[in-house]
């Protein structure tokens, strides 16, 4: 989940987000968001598995 947040820029300020948006190419932004989505999905799946193990 942390890697996902870092790759999509979830913990940047508003001015930092705008600066990043205008300084990167569209292709790089898409690849960065793709990596963030995949790591986020893996993180959610692992959290669900952990919760199932904990409660069983």
VENDAZI-V507427 format. One record per residue. N is the residue number from 0. RES is the residue in three letters. D_CENTER is the distance of its C-alpha to the mean C-alpha in whole Angstrom. Layout:
BEGIN
N,RES,D_CENTER
N,RES,D_CENTER
END
This chain:
BEGIN
0,UNK,7
1,UNK,7
2,UNK,6
3,UNK,2
4,UNK,4
5,UNK,6
6,UNK,5
7,UNK,5
8,UNK,7
9,UNK,7
10,UNK,10
11,UNK,12
12,UNK,16
13,UNK,17
14,UNK,19
15,UNK,16
16,UNK,14
17,UNK,17
18,UNK,18
19,UNK,15
20,UNK,15
21,UNK,19
22,UNK,19
23,UNK,17
24,UNK,18
25,UNK,17
26,UNK,17
27,UNK,14
28,UNK,12
29,UNK,12
30,UNK,11
31,UNK,8
32,UNK,7
33,UNK,8
34,UNK,7
35,UNK,3
36,UNK,6
37,UNK,8
38,UNK,6
39,UNK,5
40,UNK,9
41,UNK,10
42,UNK,10
43,UNK,11
44,UNK,14
45,UNK,15
46,UNK,15
47,UNK,17
48,UNK,19
49,UNK,20
50,UNK,21
51,UNK,23
52,UNK,25
53,UNK,25
54,UNK,27
55,UNK,29
END
